[in-house]
Amino acid sequence: MSLSWILSAVVVFFGLVMVMKAVRMVPQGFEWTVEAFGRYTHTLSPGLHFLVPVYQGIGRKINMMEQVMDVPSQDVITKDNAVVKVDGIVFFQVLDAAKAAYEVAQLEVAILNLVMTNIRTAIGSMDLDESLSKRDEINAKVLVAVDQATHPWGVKVNRIELKDIQPPRDLVDSMARQMKAEREKRANILEAEGHRASEILRAEGDKQAAILEAEGQKEAAFRQAEARERLAEAEAKATQMVSDAIAGGNVNAINYFVAQKYIEAFKSLAEAPNQKFVLMPMESAGVIGSIGGIAELAREAFERQAPRVAAPAAGASPRTGG
């Protein structure tokens, strides 16, 4: 009784094991390879599957989702012999489970070594300044090289990013001093250019002011010359009238001319600067006589003009009476 119970239990256990070996459920995001006596036959996609116990078995369980892998920090020597520390991150995805399972051993380790090697190659071909400023170019170079190398493994490398590039501390300090000097240089240049522009504008303003002042002086001189010309014409006309009067035998014209010049001379003396008093060594009767001569001259001129005005008036009355 006990032996039959033991045999029954063994049969039940064996049956359960066979059922578990035969019925397999692949989770979403994974693919499992199937081997028949150690040889790959096919790949199981996500879902429920049935296998032949003992004859078929599960080989490798491959993650088909996009995976992220950190690239550890490493020392890299640039083209100009500067040592920098570089780390990064890799995004990859398995597209062919069979190739990823059987074409390479330790897939993640292989991808990691490929990435680190190509990072050293890309940065080693650049100067320090280029490696710091052309990070996108480095990412693109490493991505193309690693993607081509992993293609036979059934892997697609989607993205490679350098997280940090750290130069030595003394080199960072030197770069900071260089940047400060460059900024001070630019500030001095801008200040000099501003001063130069200010001087140019000031010179232009002085030039325009001088031009306007010269034009004003030219116009004033022209006006003064015109005034002197008119004054000379008036003086000439007055002299001509006096000359005509003298030629006609009128001596009072001479008295008028002399009195006018006499008064103008004393006016000049009175208007002289710092002049507190004026000595007048002349006879007052002379000036009064000159003024009297002027009055007599004006009276005679009026008497000569009166007959000319009366003549047309006398000739007009016969025409009116007719």
QUIDA-V115894 format. One record per residue. N is the residue number from 0. RES is the residue in three letters. PSI is psi in degrees with one decimal (NA if undefined). OMEGA is omega as a letter, one per 20 degrees, with the letter a starting at -180 (NA if undefined). NEAR is the number of other ideal C-beta (glycine too) atoms within 10 Angstrom. Layout:
BEGIN
N:RES:PSI:OMEGA:NEAR + N:RES:PSI:OMEGA:NEAR
END
This chain:
BEGIN
0:MET:-45.4:r:5 + 1:SER:-35.5:r:6 + 2:LEU:-42.8:r:7 + 3:SER:-34.1:r:8 + 4:TRP:-39.7:r:9 + 5:ILE:-42.1:r:10 + 6:LEU:-39.3:r:10 + 7:SER:-42.2:r:10 + 8:ALA:-39.6:r:10 + 9:VAL:-41.7:a:10 + 10:VAL:-42.6:r:10 + 11:VAL:-43.3:r:10 + 12:PHE:-43.5:r:10 + 13:PHE:-39.9:r:11 + 14:GLY:-42.2:r:10 + 15:LEU:-40.3:r:10 + 16:VAL:-41.5:r:11 + 17:MET:-40.6:r:13 + 18:VAL:-42.2:r:10 + 19:MET:-34.7:r:10 + 20:LYS:-29.4:a:16 + 21:ALA:-36.5:a:14 + 22:VAL:120.1:r:12 + 23:ARG:139.0:r:17 + 24:MET:116.0:a:10 + 25:VAL:125.1:a:17 + 26:PRO:159.5:r:9 + 27:GLN:138.5:r:9 + 28:GLY:0.5:r:10 + 29:PHE:158.9:r:16 + 30:GLU:138.9:a:20 + 31:TRP:139.3:r:21 + 32:THR:146.7:a:20 + 33:VAL:133.4:r:19 + 34:GLU:139.7:r:17 + 35:ALA:108.7:a:14 + 36:PHE:42.4:r:9 + 37:GLY:-3.9:r:7 + 38:ARG:133.7:a:8 + 39:TYR:133.0:r:14 + 40:THR:-51.5:a:14 + 41:HIS:-179.8:a:13 + 42:THR:135.5:r:17 + 43:LEU:126.0:r:20 + 44:SER:170.9:a:13 + 45:PRO:136.0:r:14 + 46:GLY:-168.0:a:10 + 47:LEU:134.5:a:9 + 48:HIS:156.5:r:17 + 49:PHE:132.1:r:9 + 50:LEU:162.2:r:17 + 51:VAL:115.9:a:12 + 52:PRO:150.7:r:15 + 53:VAL:-43.3:a:10 + 54:TYR:-41.1:a:11 + 55:GLN:147.0:r:19 + 56:GLY:165.3:r:16 + 57:ILE:129.4:r:15 + 58:GLY:-75.8:a:21 + 59:ARG:144.5:r:16 + 60:LYS:109.6:a:14 + 61:ILE:130.5:r:19 + 62:ASN:118.0:a:14 + 63:MET:-0.7:r:17 + 64:MET:159.7:r:9 + 65:GLU:132.5:a:13 + 66:GLN:154.2:a:16 + 67:VAL:132.7:a:9 + 68:MET:129.8:r:14 + 69:ASP:140.0:r:11 + 70:VAL:117.8:a:20 + 71:PRO:157.9:a:9 + 72:SER:140.1:r:13 + 73:GLN:153.6:r:14 + 74:ASP:129.9:a:10 + 75:VAL:137.3:r:19 + 76:ILE:126.0:a:12 + 77:THR:178.5:a:20 + 78:LYS:-31.7:r:13 + 79:ASP:25.5:r:11 + 80:ASN:31.2:r:8 + 81:ALA:137.0:a:17 + 82:VAL:124.0:r:13 + 83:VAL:152.3:r:19 + 84:LYS:129.5:a:13 + 85:VAL:134.4:r:22 + 86:ASP:167.1:a:16 + 87:GLY:-166.7:a:23 + 88:ILE:145.2:a:14 + 89:VAL:135.1:r:23 + 90:PHE:119.7:a:15 + 91:PHE:164.1:a:23 + 92:GLN:136.6:r:14 + 93:VAL:125.0:r:22 + 94:LEU:-27.1:r:13 + 95:ASP:108.6:a:18 + 96:ALA:-37.5:a:22 + 97:ALA:-44.8:r:17 + 98:LYS:-42.4:r:18 + 99:ALA:-28.4:a:21 + 100:ALA:-35.2:a:23 + 101:TYR:-7.6:a:15 + 102:GLU:-18.9:a:15 + 103:VAL:143.4:r:17 + 104:ALA:137.5:a:8 + 105:GLN:72.5:a:9 + 106:LEU:-48.3:a:21 + 107:GLU:-38.5:r:13 + 108:VAL:-39.3:r:11 + 109:ALA:-44.1:r:16 + 110:ILE:-41.8:a:22 + 111:LEU:-44.1:r:16 + 112:ASN:-36.6:r:11 + 113:LEU:-45.0:a:19 + 114:VAL:-46.1:a:24 + 115:MET:-40.0:r:20 + 116:THR:-44.5:a:15 + 117:ASN:-29.0:r:19 + 118:ILE:-43.9:r:25 + 119:ARG:-38.7:r:16 + 120:THR:-44.4:a:14 + 121:ALA:-45.2:a:21 + 122:ILE:-32.6:r:27 + 123:GLY:-18.2:r:12 + 124:SER:4.9:a:13 + 125:MET:155.6:r:18 + 126:ASP:170.2:a:15 + 127:LEU:-45.0:a:20 + 128:ASP:-39.2:r:12 + 129:GLU:-41.3:a:16 + 130:SER:-29.5:r:25 + 131:LEU:-29.3:a:16 + 132:SER:-16.8:a:11 + 133:LYS:51.2:a:16 + 134:ARG:-37.2:r:17 + 135:ASP:-39.1:r:10 + 136:GLU:-39.9:r:13 + 137:ILE:-44.4:r:24 + 138:ASN:-43.6:a:17 + 139:ALA:-43.5:r:13 + 140:LYS:-47.5:a:19 + 141:VAL:-39.7:a:27 + 142:LEU:-46.2:a:19 + 143:VAL:-44.7:a:13 + 144:ALA:-45.7:a:19 + 145:VAL:-38.8:a:22 + 146:ASP:-40.6:r:16 + 147:GLN:-37.4:a:11 + 148:ALA:-31.6:a:17 + 149:THR:-5.7:a:23 + 150:HIS:-41.9:r:14 + 151:PRO:-16.1:r:11 + 152:TRP:1.5:a:20 + 153:GLY:26.3:a:20 + 154:VAL:140.0:r:25 + 155:LYS:116.0:r:15 + 156:VAL:113.6:a:22 + 157:ASN:-34.7:a:13 + 158:ARG:141.6:r:12 + 159:ILE:126.3:a:24 + 160:GLU:133.2:r:15 + 161:LEU:118.4:a:19 + 162:LYS:-38.3:a:12 + 163:ASP:141.0:r:11 + 164:ILE:112.5:a:19 + 165:GLN:108.9:r:14 + 166:PRO:168.4:r:17 + 167:PRO:155.8:a:13 + 168:ARG:-43.5:a:8 + 169:ASP:-33.6:r:8 + 170:LEU:-35.9:r:14 + 171:VAL:-43.0:r:11 + 172:ASP:-41.6:r:10 + 173:SER:-40.8:r:12 + 174:MET:-37.0:r:14 + 175:ALA:-42.2:r:10 + 176:ARG:-39.0:r:10 + 177:GLN:-42.5:r:10 + 178:MET:-40.8:r:10 + 179:LYS:-43.0:r:10 + 180:ALA:-38.7:r:10 + 181:GLU:-40.9:r:10 + 182:ARG:-41.0:r:10 + 183:GLU:-37.6:r:10 + 184:LYS:-45.9:r:10 + 185:ARG:-39.2:r:10 + 186:ALA:-42.2:r:10 + 187:ASN:-39.5:r:10 + 188:ILE:-45.1:r:10 + 189:LEU:-39.8:r:10 + 190:GLU:-42.6:r:10 + 191:ALA:-40.6:r:10 + 192:GLU:-38.6:r:10 + 193:GLY:-42.3:r:10 + 194:HIS:-42.1:r:10 + 195:ARG:-45.3:r:10 + 196:ALA:-38.8:r:10 + 197:SER:-43.1:r:10 + 198:GLU:-38.6:r:10 + 199:ILE:-45.0:r:10 + 200:LEU:-40.3:r:10 + 201:ARG:-41.3:r:10 + 202:ALA:-39.5:r:10 + 203:GLU:-41.1:r:10 + 204:GLY:-44.0:r:10 + 205:ASP:-38.6:r:10 + 206:LYS:-47.5:r:10 + 207:GLN:-39.8:r:10 + 208:ALA:-41.9:r:10 + 209:ALA:-39.8:r:10 + 210:ILE:-46.3:r:10 + 211:LEU:-39.5:r:10 + 212:GLU:-42.1:r:10 + 213:ALA:-41.6:r:10 + 214:GLU:-38.6:r:10 + 215:GLY:-42.7:r:10 + 216:GLN:-38.0:r:10 + 217:LYS:-44.8:r:10 + 218:GLU:-41.0:r:10 + 219:ALA:-41.8:r:10 + 220:ALA:-39.5:r:10 + 221:PHE:-42.7:r:10 + 222:ARG:-41.4:r:10 + 223:GLN:-40.0:r:10 + 224:ALA:-40.5:r:10 + 225:GLU:-40.4:r:10 + 226:ALA:-43.2:r:10 + 227:ARG:-37.2:r:10 + 228:GLU:-45.2:r:10 + 229:ARG:-39.3:r:10 + 230:LEU:-39.8:r:10 + 231:ALA:-40.3:r:10 + 232:GLU:-43.6:r:10 + 233:ALA:-41.2:r:10 + 234:GLU:-42.0:r:10 + 235:ALA:-40.7:r:10 + 236:LYS:-41.5:r:10 + 237:ALA:-41.7:r:13 + 238:THR:-39.7:r:11 + 239:GLN:-42.3:r:10 + 240:MET:-42.3:r:14 + 241:VAL:-40.5:r:18 + 242:SER:-40.5:r:12 + 243:ASP:-40.1:r:11 + 244:ALA:-40.6:r:19 + 245:ILE:-42.0:r:14 + 246:ALA:-28.5:r:9 + 247:GLY:-0.2:r:10 + 248:GLY:13.7:a:7 + 249:ASN:108.5:a:18 + 250:VAL:-23.4:a:11 + 251:ASN:-24.4:r:20 + 252:ALA:-36.8:r:22 + 253:ILE:-41.3:r:15 + 254:ASN:-38.8:r:19 + 255:TYR:-46.5:a:22 + 256:PHE:-44.8:a:20 + 257:VAL:-40.4:r:15 + 258:ALA:-39.2:r:19 + 259:GLN:-47.6:r:14 + 260:LYS:-35.2:r:11 + 261:TYR:-45.8:a:14 + 262:ILE:-38.7:r:13 + 263:GLU:-36.9:r:9 + 264:ALA:-44.6:r:10 + 265:PHE:-28.9:r:14 + 266:LYS:-40.9:r:9 + 267:SER:-39.4:r:9 + 268:LEU:-39.3:a:11 + 269:ALA:-31.3:a:10 + 270:GLU:3.1:r:8 + 271:ALA:141.7:a:8 + 272:PRO:147.2:r:4 + 273:ASN:30.2:r:4 + 274:GLN:110.8:a:9 + 275:LYS:-31.2:r:4 + 276:PHE:161.5:a:6 + 277:VAL:128.4:r:9 + 278:LEU:130.5:a:6 + 279:MET:83.3:a:10 + 280:PRO:66.8:r:4 + 281:MET:162.2:a:10 + 282:GLU:131.3:r:9 + 283:SER:-27.7:a:8 + 284:ALA:-30.8:r:9 + 285:GLY:-44.0:r:13 + 286:VAL:-40.4:a:16 + 287:ILE:-36.9:r:11 + 288:GLY:-38.4:r:13 + 289:SER:-41.8:r:20 + 290:ILE:-38.7:r:14 + 291:GLY:-40.1:r:14 + 292:GLY:-37.9:r:20 + 293:ILE:-43.5:r:17 + 294:ALA:-42.2:r:11 + 295:GLU:-38.6:r:15 + 296:LEU:-41.5:r:19 + 297:ALA:-37.6:r:12 + 298:ARG:-43.3:a:11 + 299:GLU:-38.3:r:15 + 300:ALA:-37.0:r:15 + 301:PHE:-38.7:r:9 + 302:GLU:-32.4:r:9 + 303:ARG:-32.4:a:10 + 304:GLN:-22.9:a:10 + 305:ALA:-46.4:r:10 + 306:PRO:-34.2:a:9 + 307:ARG:-34.2:r:8 + 308:VAL:-34.9:a:8 + 309:ALA:-30.7:a:10 + 310:ALA:-49.1:r:10 + 311:PRO:-32.1:a:8 + 312:ALA:-38.4:r:8 + 313:ALA:-37.6:r:9 + 314:GLY:-14.8:a:9 + 315:ALA:-24.0:a:10 + 316:SER:-40.9:r:9 + 317:PRO:-37.5:a:8 + 318:ARG:-34.4:r:7 + 319:THR:-41.8:a:6 + 320:GLY:-37.1:r:6 + 321:GLY:NA:NA:5
END
